[in-house]
Amino acid sequence: MLTNSSILITGGTGSFGHTFVPMTLAKYNPHRLVIYSRDEMKQWNMAKLYGDDPRVRFFIGDVRDKDRLARALNGIDYVVHAAATKIVPTAEYNPFECVKTNVLGAMNLIDACIDQGIKRVVALSTDKASSPVNLYGATKLTSDKLFIAGNSYSGSADTRFAVVRYGNVMGSRGSVIPFFLTLAEKGSLPITDARMTRFMITLEQGVDLVWHAFEDMVGGEIYVKKIPSMKLLDIAIAIAPDAHHDIVGIRPGEKLHEQMISFEDAPHTYEYSKHYKVLPAINNWSMDPERINGGKKVAVGFTYCSDNNTEWMSIDTLCTWIDQNRNKIGKI
């Protein structure tokens, strides 16, 4: 589907974009891959990685600017929406700015994609959008609902929207693994809560999920990849086995365990070999055989949380992953 197509990724200079772009170029050889973002320095640095590759284009712009989006989307077939204000404390202290990007930006993109005749759009979501307790999660839940409803809002247009949702990305900039690595030599690591658990996913797995969504989507689905969980204490032990642990308490807006599918979503959720799919409650789409596509309905009362997961990552597995990826941990 993506082969020889034109693709645009919003927020494309972030962690996901730095993995999505080279993987997609290698697998699908698109005619054009446009990185749309507002940080000129990040674009300048990223452009050096691709030299004179005629397939890769850079477009300065903000998802808050609907006119600029319309210009960038001219001639595009497929869109990945990765732009967001993501840092939880930043969103708590700058709520208006978070809403402008995550909610109004989503509305702008939906309108512009419909107007420009984009074929399919996949928006990136987060575990924090499931039963949100912080502003970032609330804005991403709103964004998810907007993209789902966009399939009705598009009317007779052929543009279709879907969402992928995943949790903690291993080794991404600002995440716990690079943070612990910087403190390992000091002999002490701050632990928010000894009971805390987190989902563990690599950026490569996130890209695979986006590719699958493009191939599988009818419109309105939320895709959730099956991934392992890990205790925060075990992450700390893997990085610094002899370090002392200082319990510092949960930060404002932080959850003890990550959740990607809530109890309320269970009646519309289907299970597949490598992922779950939450279908829309609106328009009876959750009963559409084409959207279900062979899935098995989950049990009544099902939730997908990092503490009740059936798959767990071992300390040895994480140590091996760190050794294999040490040169890029925390870089993007």
HELIX and SHEET records of a PDB file:
HELIX    1   1 SER A   15  TYR A   28  1                                  14    
HELIX    2   2 GLU A   40  ALA A   47  1                                   8    
HELIX    3   3 LYS A   66  ALA A   72  1                                   7    
HELIX    4   4 VAL A   88  TYR A   93  1                                   6    
HELIX    5   5 PRO A   95  VAL A   99  1                                   5    
HELIX    6   6 LYS A  100  LEU A  104  3                                   5    
HELIX    7   7 GLY A  105  ASP A  115  1                                  11    
HELIX    8   8 ASP A  127  ALA A  129  5                                   3    
HELIX    9   9 LEU A  135  TYR A  153  1                                  19    
HELIX   10  10 VAL A  176  LEU A  183  1                                   8    
HELIX   11  11 ALA A  184  LYS A  186  5                                   3    
HELIX   12  12 LEU A  203  ASP A  216  1                                  14    
HELIX   13  13 LEU A  232  ILE A  239  1                                   8    
HELIX   14  14 PHE A  263  HIS A  268  5                                   6    
HELIX   15  15 ILE A  282  MET A  287  5                                   6    
HELIX   16  16 PRO A  289  ILE A  292  1                                   4    
HELIX   17  17 ILE A  315  ASN A  325  1                                  11    
SHEET    1   A10 VAL A  56  ILE A  60  0                                        
SHEET    2   A10 ARG A  32  SER A  37  1                                        
SHEET    3   A10 SER A   6  THR A  10  1                                        
SHEET    4   A10 TYR A  78  HIS A  81  1                                        
SHEET    5   A10 ARG A 120  THR A 126  1                                        
SHEET    6   A10 ARG A 160  TYR A 166  1                                        
SHEET    7   A10 ILE A 222  LYS A 225  1                                        
SHEET    8   A10 HIS A 275  VAL A 278 -1                                        
SHEET    9   A10 THR A 269  GLU A 271 -1                                        
SHEET   10   A10 LYS A 296  LYS A 297 -1                                        
SHEET    1   B 2 SER A 188  ILE A 191  0                                        
SHEET    2   B 2 HIS A 244  ILE A 247  1                                        
SHEET    1   C 2 THR A 197  PHE A 199  0                                        
SHEET    2   C 2 SER A 229  LYS A 231 -1                                        
SHEET    1   D 2 GLN A 259  ILE A 261  0                                        
SHEET    2   D 2 TYR A 304  CYS A 305 -1                                        
END                                                                             
